[in-house]
Amino acid sequence: MAVPLTLLSLGWGLLSRPGARSIASVAPPPSGSPPSRGGPVTFVGDSLTAQGDWQAAFPDRVVHNQGVSGDTSFQLMARLPEIRRTGASTYLVMVGINDIVWGYDPSRIAGRIQWLRTGLQIGSGARVIVQSTIPCARFRCGPDGVRRVAELNHRLAQQIPPQDYVDLTPVMADADGLKRPYTVDGVHLNAAGYARWQARLRELDLP
């Protein structure tokens, strides 16, 4: 499927917020350090990604953090050229909760995430791993919010090749959405939440 990058000129950039910027990538390992076990890795998403210390979690890789607070799938599409400039060999994408909060249709959110995945792959040879959207807690977004995240994740699981899809739901959530021990406010993660997310990636030998 050919996705023209010029689609971005049709107005996705209008949805970016003034002053929004990604967290800069951590510097490469100092001279004398052992080489990393693979190419650069870029984590892509919203505040859940932005607030994670991914370099500390995966010290044997050069890690870029392209998480921006408040981003929806629309903003990630607008930031595609910037994200691609990190030159990663592996991208890990996790986005969608802000789309849910804004009331966007889960099927359309899934379509935009698939668009982003294709856009990151074209001409780069990179592996793009899509992670399921971490849900909000029922006490924060209500049963409908939890249901709509589940619908989004169901659609992502159908659209993304199994080898490039990571289902975080079994470890991060229960019937009431995001598990209380992992969150500070029903949406954002605490240290225990990040530790469990990062442990799940290691269990799958990622990134």
Buried (B, 14 or more C-beta within 10 A) or exposed (E): EEBEEEEBEEEBEEEBEEEEEBBEBBEEBEEEEEEBEBBBBBBBBBBBBBBBBBBEBBEEBBBBBBBBBEBBBBBBBBBBEEBBEBEBBBBBBBBBBBBBBEEBEBEEBBBBBBBBBEBBBBEBEBBBBBBBBBBBBBEBBEEEBBBBBBBBBBBBBEBBEEEBBBBBBEEBBBEEBBBEEBBEEBBBBEEEBBEBBBEBBEEEEBB
